[in-house]
């Protein structure tokens, strides 16, 4: 995993996401999900470029089912942007770097 991406779990979600001073983008994913695996390099690159404005985390839906169910994750990859502990935007599906940066720029 890239140096700018944090592994998020059910146990760390409250502290890492809901109590974060900075906006947090969560990537709900799974190892068996082809689109998730192909999307990972895009997410890594954007996490590095936005590291001064945004925390990026990955949450495995297989290992952290409690959080995935709480936030209604039904399809992956799914991105959710949190600000001040609240969801401000979500997007389902892998996307290009241009679409991801447009999504972030529109919602940050």
N, CA, C and O atoms as a GROMACS GRO file, in nm:
protein
  432
    1UNK      N    1   0.084  -0.118   0.000
    1UNK     CA    2   0.000   0.000   0.000
    1UNK      C    3   0.089   0.125   0.000
    1UNK      O    4   0.197   0.125   0.058
    2UNK      N    5   0.043   0.226  -0.064
    2UNK     CA    6   0.121   0.350  -0.076
    2UNK      C    7   0.141   0.415   0.061
    2UNK      O    8   0.064   0.393   0.154
    3UNK      N    9   0.246   0.494   0.070
    3UNK     CA   10   0.279   0.557   0.197
    3UNK      C   11   0.175   0.660   0.241
    3UNK      O   12   0.169   0.695   0.359
    4UNK      N   13   0.093   0.709   0.149
    4UNK     CA   14  -0.007   0.810   0.183
    4UNK      C   15  -0.146   0.751   0.207
    4UNK      O   16  -0.243   0.825   0.221
    5UNK      N   17  -0.156   0.619   0.211
    5UNK     CA   18  -0.284   0.554   0.234
    5UNK      C   19  -0.281   0.483   0.369
    5UNK      O   20  -0.186   0.412   0.401
    6UNK      N   21  -0.387   0.503   0.447
    6UNK     CA   22  -0.398   0.446   0.580
    6UNK      C   23  -0.492   0.325   0.573
    6UNK      O   24  -0.597   0.331   0.510
    7UNK      N   25  -0.453   0.216   0.639
    7UNK     CA   26  -0.542   0.100   0.650
    7UNK      C   27  -0.643   0.129   0.761
    7UNK      O   28  -0.605   0.154   0.875
    8UNK      N   29  -0.770   0.126   0.727
    8UNK     CA   30  -0.877   0.155   0.822
    8UNK      C   31  -0.948   0.024   0.857
    8UNK      O   32  -0.972  -0.060   0.770
    9UNK      N   33  -0.982   0.008   0.984
    9UNK     CA   34  -1.054  -0.111   1.029
    9UNK      C   35  -1.179  -0.068   1.107
    9UNK      O   36  -1.198   0.050   1.135
   10UNK      N   37  -1.263  -0.166   1.140
   10UNK     CA   38  -1.379  -0.135   1.224
   10UNK      C   39  -1.333  -0.066   1.352
   10UNK      O   40  -1.397   0.028   1.399
   11UNK      N   41  -1.222  -0.114   1.409
   11UNK     CA   42  -1.173  -0.062   1.537
   11UNK      C   43  -1.116   0.079   1.524
   11UNK      O   44  -1.129   0.159   1.617
   12UNK      N   45  -1.053   0.111   1.411
   12UNK     CA   46  -0.988   0.243   1.398
   12UNK      C   47  -1.076   0.347   1.327
   12UNK      O   48  -1.038   0.464   1.319
   13UNK      N   49  -1.192   0.306   1.277
   13UNK     CA   50  -1.276   0.395   1.196
   13UNK      C   51  -1.312   0.524   1.269
   13UNK      O   52  -1.300   0.633   1.214
   14UNK      N   53  -1.357   0.511   1.393
   14UNK     CA   54  -1.398   0.628   1.472
   14UNK      C   55  -1.285   0.731   1.480
   14UNK      O   56  -1.304   0.849   1.451
   15UNK      N   57  -1.167   0.685   1.520
   15UNK     CA   58  -1.054   0.776   1.538
   15UNK      C   59  -0.999   0.828   1.405
   15UNK      O   60  -0.977   0.948   1.389
   16UNK      N   61  -0.977   0.738   1.310
   16UNK     CA   62  -0.911   0.775   1.183
   16UNK      C   63  -1.002   0.855   1.090
   16UNK      O   64  -0.953   0.938   1.013
   17UNK      N   65  -1.132   0.830   1.096
   17UNK     CA   66  -1.224   0.893   1.000
   17UNK      C   67  -1.315   0.995   1.066
   17UNK      O   68  -1.313   1.113   1.032
   18UNK      N   69  -1.395   0.950   1.160
   18UNK     CA   70  -1.497   1.037   1.219
   18UNK      C   71  -1.439   1.150   1.303
   18UNK      O   72  -1.500   1.257   1.314
   19UNK      N   73  -1.322   1.129   1.364
   19UNK     CA   74  -1.261   1.232   1.447
   19UNK      C   75  -1.147   1.305   1.376
   19UNK      O   76  -1.077   1.385   1.438
   20UNK      N   77  -1.127   1.279   1.249
   20UNK     CA   78  -1.016   1.339   1.175
   20UNK      C   79  -1.037   1.489   1.156
   20UNK      O   80  -1.148   1.535   1.130
   21UNK      N   81  -0.928   1.563   1.170
   21UNK     CA   82  -0.930   1.708   1.147
   21UNK      C   83  -0.942   1.739   0.998
   21UNK      O   84  -1.002   1.839   0.959
   22UNK      N   85  -0.885   1.651   0.915
   22UNK     CA   86  -0.887   1.669   0.770
   22UNK      C   87  -0.998   1.584   0.707
   22UNK      O   88  -1.042   1.487   0.767
   23UNK      N   89  -1.043   1.620   0.588
   23UNK     CA   90  -1.136   1.533   0.516
   23UNK      C   91  -1.071   1.396   0.493
   23UNK      O   92  -0.949   1.386   0.481
   24UNK      N   93  -1.154   1.292   0.489
   24UNK     CA   94  -1.104   1.156   0.470
   24UNK      C   95  -1.181   1.090   0.356
   24UNK      O   96  -1.304   1.088   0.355
   25UNK      N   97  -1.107   1.036   0.260
   25UNK     CA   98  -1.166   0.957   0.152
   25UNK      C   99  -1.143   0.810   0.184
   25UNK      O  100  -1.029   0.766   0.198
   26UNK      N  101  -1.252   0.735   0.195
   26UNK     CA  102  -1.244   0.592   0.222
   26UNK      C  103  -1.273   0.514   0.095
   26UNK      O  104  -1.372   0.540   0.026
   27UNK      N  105  -1.185   0.420   0.065
   27UNK     CA  106  -1.204   0.327  -0.045
   27UNK      C  107  -1.245   0.193   0.015
   27UNK      O  108  -1.163   0.125   0.077
   28UNK      N  109  -1.372   0.156  -0.002
   28UNK     CA  110  -1.419   0.024   0.040
   28UNK      C  111  -1.383  -0.073  -0.071
   28UNK      O  112  -1.419  -0.051  -0.186
   29UNK      N  113  -1.311  -0.180  -0.038
   29UNK     CA  114  -1.258  -0.269  -0.140
   29UNK      C  115  -1.246  -0.412  -0.086
   29UNK      O  116  -1.274  -0.438   0.031
   30UNK      N  117  -1.204  -0.504  -0.173
   30UNK     CA  118  -1.174  -0.642  -0.135
   30UNK      C  119  -1.066  -0.695  -0.228
   30UNK      O  120  -1.056  -0.653  -0.344
   31UNK      N  121  -0.985  -0.788  -0.178
   31UNK     CA  122  -0.876  -0.845  -0.257
   31UNK      C  123  -0.925  -0.918  -0.381
   31UNK      O  124  -0.856  -0.919  -0.483
   32UNK      N  125  -1.043  -0.979  -0.373
   32UNK     CA  126  -1.097  -1.058  -0.484
   32UNK      C  127  -1.165  -0.972  -0.591
   32UNK      O  128  -1.206  -1.024  -0.695
   33UNK      N  129  -1.176  -0.843  -0.567
   33UNK     CA  130  -1.246  -0.751  -0.658
   33UNK      C  131  -1.151  -0.698  -0.764
   33UNK      O  132  -1.064  -0.616  -0.734
   34UNK      N  133  -1.167  -0.743  -0.887
   34UNK     CA  134  -1.082  -0.700  -0.998
   34UNK      C  135  -1.077  -0.549  -1.016
   34UNK      O  136  -0.968  -0.492  -1.022
   35UNK      N  137  -1.194  -0.482  -1.026
   35UNK     CA  138  -1.191  -0.336  -1.041
   35UNK      C  139  -1.121  -0.265  -0.924
   35UNK      O  140  -1.056  -0.162  -0.944
   36UNK      N  141  -1.133  -0.320  -0.804
   36UNK     CA  142  -1.066  -0.261  -0.687
   36UNK      C  143  -0.914  -0.267  -0.705
   36UNK      O  144  -0.844  -0.169  -0.678
   37UNK      N  145  -0.865  -0.382  -0.750
   37UNK     CA  146  -0.722  -0.401  -0.768
   37UNK      C  147  -0.669  -0.309  -0.878
   37UNK      O  148  -0.562  -0.250  -0.863
   38UNK      N  149  -0.744  -0.296  -0.987
   38UNK     CA  150  -0.701  -0.210  -1.097
   38UNK      C  151  -0.708  -0.062  -1.060
   38UNK      O  152  -0.634   0.020  -1.116
   39UNK      N  153  -0.796  -0.027  -0.968
   39UNK     CA  154  -0.814   0.112  -0.925
   39UNK      C  155  -0.706   0.156  -0.825
   39UNK      O  156  -0.680   0.275  -0.810
   40UNK      N  157  -0.645   0.061  -0.757
   40UNK     CA  158  -0.549   0.092  -0.650
   40UNK      C  159  -0.436   0.186  -0.692
   40UNK      O  160  -0.407   0.280  -0.618
   41UNK      N  161  -0.372   0.168  -0.809
   41UNK     CA  162  -0.264   0.262  -0.847
   41UNK      C  163  -0.314   0.406  -0.866
   41UNK      O  164  -0.242   0.501  -0.835
   42UNK      N  165  -0.435   0.421  -0.916
   42UNK     CA  166  -0.494   0.555  -0.932
   42UNK      C  167  -0.512   0.619  -0.795
   42UNK      O  168  -0.477   0.735  -0.774
   43UNK      N  169  -0.567   0.542  -0.702
   43UNK     CA  170  -0.589   0.592  -0.567
   43UNK      C  171  -0.456   0.627  -0.500
   43UNK      O  172  -0.446   0.729  -0.432
   44UNK      N  173  -0.354   0.543  -0.519
   44UNK     CA  174  -0.222   0.570  -0.462
   44UNK      C  175  -0.167   0.704  -0.511
   44UNK      O  176  -0.117   0.785  -0.433
   45UNK      N  177  -0.177   0.726  -0.642
   45UNK     CA  178  -0.125   0.848  -0.702
   45UNK      C  179  -0.199   0.972  -0.649
   45UNK      O  180  -0.136   1.072  -0.615
   46UNK      N  181  -0.330   0.964  -0.643
   46UNK     CA  182  -0.410   1.077  -0.594
   46UNK      C  183  -0.386   1.100  -0.445
   46UNK      O  184  -0.381   1.215  -0.400
   47UNK      N  185  -0.371   0.993  -0.368
   47UNK     CA  186  -0.342   1.007  -0.225
   47UNK      C  187  -0.213   1.085  -0.203
   47UNK      O  188  -0.204   1.168  -0.113
   48UNK      N  189  -0.114   1.058  -0.286
   48UNK     CA  190   0.012   1.130  -0.276
   48UNK      C  191  -0.004   1.277  -0.314
   48UNK      O  192   0.045   1.365  -0.244
   49UNK      N  193  -0.073   1.303  -0.424
   49UNK     CA  194  -0.091   1.440  -0.471
   49UNK      C  195  -0.178   1.525  -0.378
   49UNK      O  196  -0.159   1.647  -0.370
   50UNK      N  197  -0.273   1.464  -0.310
   50UNK     CA  198  -0.366   1.536  -0.223
   50UNK      C  199  -0.329   1.524  -0.074
   50UNK      O  200  -0.409   1.561   0.012
   51UNK      N  201  -0.211   1.472  -0.044
   51UNK     CA  202  -0.175   1.441   0.095
   51UNK      C  203  -0.179   1.562   0.189
   51UNK      O  204  -0.196   1.546   0.310
   52UNK      N  205  -0.164   1.683   0.135
   52UNK     CA  206  -0.169   1.802   0.219
   52UNK      C  207  -0.312   1.846   0.250
   52UNK      O  208  -0.333   1.927   0.340
   53UNK      N  209  -0.410   1.794   0.176
   53UNK     CA  210  -0.550   1.838   0.192
   53UNK      C  211  -0.644   1.728   0.238
   53UNK      O  212  -0.758   1.755   0.277
   54UNK      N  213  -0.597   1.602   0.232
   54UNK     CA  214  -0.689   1.490   0.244
   54UNK      C  215  -0.618   1.368   0.300
   54UNK      O  216  -0.502   1.342   0.267
   55UNK      N  217  -0.688   1.293   0.384
   55UNK     CA  218  -0.640   1.163   0.428
   55UNK      C  219  -0.713   1.059   0.343
   55UNK      O  220  -0.834   1.068   0.325
   56UNK      N  221  -0.640   0.961   0.292
   56UNK     CA  222  -0.700   0.855   0.212
   56UNK      C  223  -0.683   0.724   0.286
   56UNK      O  224  -0.573   0.688   0.328
   57UNK      N  225  -0.794   0.652   0.302
   57UNK     CA  226  -0.790   0.523   0.370
   57UNK      C  227  -0.856   0.415   0.289
   57UNK      O  228  -0.946   0.441   0.208
   58UNK      N  229  -0.812   0.292   0.311
   58UNK     CA  230  -0.871   0.176   0.247
   58UNK      C  231  -0.931   0.089   0.357
   58UNK      O  232  -0.868   0.064   0.459
   59UNK      N  233  -1.055   0.042   0.334
   59UNK     CA  234  -1.122  -0.044   0.429
   59UNK      C  235  -1.166  -0.171   0.356
   59UNK      O  236  -1.249  -0.165   0.266
   60UNK      N  237  -1.110  -0.283   0.397
   60UNK     CA  238  -1.146  -0.412   0.337
   60UNK      C  239  -1.286  -0.451   0.386
   60UNK      O  240  -1.309  -0.463   0.506
   61UNK      N  241  -1.379  -0.471   0.292
   61UNK     CA  242  -1.515  -0.508   0.331
   61UNK      C  243  -1.521  -0.650   0.387
   61UNK      O  244  -1.612  -0.682   0.464
   62UNK      N  245  -1.427  -0.735   0.349
   62UNK     CA  246  -1.424  -0.871   0.402
   62UNK      C  247  -1.381  -0.873   0.548
   62UNK      O  248  -1.437  -0.947   0.629
   63UNK      N  249  -1.283  -0.792   0.582
   63UNK     CA  250  -1.228  -0.790   0.718
   63UNK      C  251  -1.302  -0.695   0.811
   63UNK      O  252  -1.284  -0.703   0.933
   64UNK      N  253  -1.384  -0.606   0.758
   64UNK     CA  254  -1.449  -0.501   0.838
   64UNK      C  255  -1.596  -0.488   0.801
   64UNK      O  256  -1.642  -0.382   0.759
   65UNK      N  257  -1.668  -0.597   0.817
   65UNK     CA  258  -1.808  -0.601   0.774
   65UNK      C  259  -1.899  -0.508   0.853
   65UNK      O  260  -2.000  -0.460   0.800
   66UNK      N  261  -1.866  -0.483   0.978
   66UNK     CA  262  -1.949  -0.396   1.062
   66UNK      C  263  -1.959  -0.254   1.002
   66UNK      O  264  -2.068  -0.199   0.987
   67UNK      N  265  -1.844  -0.198   0.967
   67UNK     CA  266  -1.842  -0.063   0.910
   67UNK      C  267  -1.905  -0.062   0.771
   67UNK      O  268  -1.982   0.028   0.738
   68UNK      N  269  -1.873  -0.162   0.691
   68UNK     CA  270  -1.930  -0.170   0.556
   68UNK      C  271  -2.082  -0.175   0.562
   68UNK      O  272  -2.148  -0.107   0.484
   69UNK      N  273  -2.138  -0.254   0.653
   69UNK     CA  274  -2.284  -0.263   0.665
   69UNK      C  275  -2.343  -0.132   0.718
   69UNK      O  276  -2.447  -0.087   0.671
   70UNK      N  277  -2.275  -0.072   0.815
   70UNK     CA  278  -2.324   0.054   0.874
   70UNK      C  279  -2.340   0.163   0.769
   70UNK      O  280  -2.434   0.242   0.774
   71UNK      N  281  -2.246   0.167   0.673
   71UNK     CA  282  -2.250   0.270   0.570
   71UNK      C  283  -2.311   0.223   0.438
   71UNK      O  284  -2.297   0.290   0.336
   72UNK      N  285  -2.378   0.109   0.441
   72UNK     CA  286  -2.456   0.064   0.325
   72UNK      C  287  -2.375   0.030   0.202
   72UNK      O  288  -2.420   0.053   0.090
   73UNK      N  289  -2.256  -0.024   0.221
   73UNK     CA  290  -2.172  -0.062   0.107
   73UNK      C  291  -2.231  -0.188   0.044
   73UNK      O  292  -2.233  -0.295   0.104
   74UNK      N  293  -2.280  -0.173  -0.079
   74UNK     CA  294  -2.341  -0.286  -0.151
   74UNK      C  295  -2.262  -0.324  -0.275
   74UNK      O  296  -2.271  -0.437  -0.323
   75UNK      N  297  -2.184  -0.230  -0.327
   75UNK     CA  298  -2.100  -0.254  -0.444
   75UNK      C  299  -1.962  -0.197  -0.416
   75UNK      O  300  -1.948  -0.095  -0.348
   76UNK      N  301  -1.861  -0.264  -0.468
   76UNK     CA  302  -1.725  -0.214  -0.453
   76UNK      C  303  -1.656  -0.213  -0.588
   76UNK      O  304  -1.692  -0.291  -0.675
   77UNK      N  305  -1.557  -0.127  -0.608
   77UNK     CA  306  -1.510  -0.029  -0.512
   77UNK      C  307  -1.614   0.082  -0.490
   77UNK      O  308  -1.689   0.119  -0.580
   78UNK      N  309  -1.614   0.133  -0.369
   78UNK     CA  310  -1.701   0.246  -0.334
   78UNK      C  311  -1.615   0.347  -0.259
   78UNK      O  312  -1.540   0.311  -0.168
   79UNK      N  313  -1.628   0.471  -0.298
   79UNK     CA  314  -1.556   0.579  -0.231
   79UNK      C  315  -1.654   0.664  -0.152
   79UNK      O  316  -1.762   0.698  -0.201
   80UNK      N  317  -1.616   0.699  -0.030
   80UNK     CA  318  -1.697   0.787   0.052
   80UNK      C  319  -1.606   0.896   0.108
   80UNK      O  320  -1.502   0.867   0.166
   81UNK      N  321  -1.647   1.020   0.091
   81UNK     CA  322  -1.572   1.134   0.142
   81UNK      C  323  -1.638   1.185   0.268
   81UNK      O  324  -1.756   1.222   0.268
   82UNK      N  325  -1.562   1.188   0.376
   82UNK     CA  326  -1.610   1.236   0.505
   82UNK      C  327  -1.545   1.371   0.537
   82UNK      O  328  -1.426   1.391   0.514
   83UNK      N  329  -1.626   1.462   0.590
   83UNK     CA  330  -1.576   1.589   0.643
   83UNK      C  331  -1.640   1.608   0.780
   83UNK      O  332  -1.762   1.596   0.793
   84UNK      N  333  -1.560   1.636   0.879
   84UNK     CA  334  -1.610   1.657   1.016
   84UNK      C  335  -1.700   1.541   1.061
   84UNK      O  336  -1.802   1.563   1.127
   85UNK      N  337  -1.661   1.419   1.024
   85UNK     CA  338  -1.734   1.301   1.068
   85UNK      C  339  -1.862   1.271   0.992
   85UNK      O  340  -1.934   1.178   1.026
   86UNK      N  341  -1.891   1.349   0.889
   86UNK     CA  342  -2.014   1.331   0.811
   86UNK      C  343  -1.981   1.299   0.666
   86UNK      O  344  -1.882   1.348   0.612
   87UNK      N  345  -2.064   1.216   0.603
   87UNK     CA  346  -2.047   1.186   0.462
   87UNK      C  347  -2.091   1.307   0.380
   87UNK      O  348  -2.203   1.356   0.397
   88UNK      N  349  -2.003   1.353   0.292
   88UNK     CA  350  -2.039   1.466   0.205
   88UNK      C  351  -2.056   1.423   0.060
   88UNK      O  352  -2.120   1.493  -0.019
   89UNK      N  353  -1.998   1.307   0.023
   89UNK     CA  354  -2.012   1.259  -0.115
   89UNK      C  355  -1.972   1.112  -0.122
   89UNK      O  356  -1.888   1.065  -0.044
   90UNK      N  357  -2.033   1.041  -0.216
   90UNK     CA  358  -2.000   0.900  -0.240
   90UNK      C  359  -2.000   0.873  -0.388
   90UNK      O  360  -2.066   0.942  -0.466
   91UNK      N  361  -1.926   0.772  -0.427
   91UNK     CA  362  -1.918   0.732  -0.567
   91UNK      C  363  -1.891   0.582  -0.571
   91UNK      O  364  -1.806   0.532  -0.498
   92UNK      N  365  -1.963   0.511  -0.657
   92UNK     CA  366  -1.944   0.368  -0.671
   92UNK      C  367  -1.875   0.339  -0.803
   92UNK      O  368  -1.910   0.396  -0.906
   93UNK      N  369  -1.776   0.250  -0.798
   93UNK     CA  370  -1.708   0.207  -0.919
   93UNK      C  371  -1.569   0.267  -0.933
   93UNK      O  372  -1.541   0.376  -0.883
   94UNK      N  373  -1.483   0.192  -1.002
   94UNK     CA  374  -1.349   0.241  -1.031
   94UNK      C  375  -1.361   0.356  -1.131
   94UNK      O  376  -1.456   0.362  -1.210
   95UNK      N  377  -1.264   0.446  -1.128
   95UNK     CA  378  -1.268   0.560  -1.219
   95UNK      C  379  -1.126   0.600  -1.258
   95UNK      O  380  -1.028   0.558  -1.197
   96UNK      N  381  -1.120   0.683  -1.359
   96UNK     CA  382  -0.990   0.734  -1.403
   96UNK      C  383  -0.940   0.837  -1.302
   96UNK      O  384  -1.014   0.885  -1.217
   97UNK      N  385  -0.812   0.868  -1.313
   97UNK     CA  386  -0.754   0.970  -1.226
   97UNK      C  387  -0.825   1.104  -1.246
   97UNK      O  388  -0.851   1.176  -1.149
   98UNK      N  389  -0.855   1.138  -1.370
   98UNK     CA  390  -0.923   1.265  -1.399
   98UNK      C  391  -1.060   1.272  -1.332
   98UNK      O  392  -1.097   1.375  -1.277
   99UNK      N  393  -1.134   1.162  -1.335
   99UNK     CA  394  -1.267   1.160  -1.272
   99UNK      C  395  -1.255   1.165  -1.120
   99UNK      O  396  -1.335   1.230  -1.053
  100UNK      N  397  -1.155   1.096  -1.066
  100UNK     CA  398  -1.136   1.098  -0.921
  100UNK      C  399  -1.096   1.238  -0.873
  100UNK      O  400  -1.150   1.286  -0.773
  101UNK      N  401  -1.003   1.302  -0.942
  101UNK     CA  402  -0.964   1.437  -0.900
  101UNK      C  403  -1.079   1.536  -0.918
  101UNK      O  404  -1.093   1.628  -0.836
  102UNK      N  405  -1.159   1.520  -1.021
  102UNK     CA  406  -1.276   1.608  -1.039
  102UNK      C  407  -1.374   1.587  -0.924
  102UNK      O  408  -1.429   1.684  -0.871
  103UNK      N  409  -1.397   1.462  -0.885
  103UNK     CA  410  -1.486   1.429  -0.772
  103UNK      C  411  -1.434   1.496  -0.644
  103UNK      O  412  -1.512   1.555  -0.569
  104UNK      N  413  -1.305   1.485  -0.620
  104UNK     CA  414  -1.247   1.545  -0.499
  104UNK      C  415  -1.252   1.697  -0.503
  104UNK      O  416  -1.291   1.760  -0.406
  105UNK      N  417  -1.212   1.755  -0.616
  105UNK     CA  418  -1.212   1.901  -0.628
  105UNK      C  419  -1.351   1.960  -0.610
  105UNK      O  420  -1.367   2.070  -0.556
  106UNK      N  421  -1.451   1.888  -0.656
  106UNK     CA  422  -1.589   1.935  -0.644
  106UNK      C  423  -1.640   1.928  -0.501
  106UNK      O  424  -1.726   2.006  -0.462
  107UNK      N  425  -1.586   1.834  -0.420
  107UNK     CA  426  -1.640   1.809  -0.287
  107UNK      C  427  -1.551   1.848  -0.170
  107UNK      O  428  -1.594   1.843  -0.055
  108UNK      N  429  -1.427   1.886  -0.197
  108UNK     CA  430  -1.338   1.925  -0.087
  108UNK      C  431  -1.360   2.069  -0.044
  108UNK      O  432  -1.294   2.118   0.047
   0.00000   0.00000   0.00000
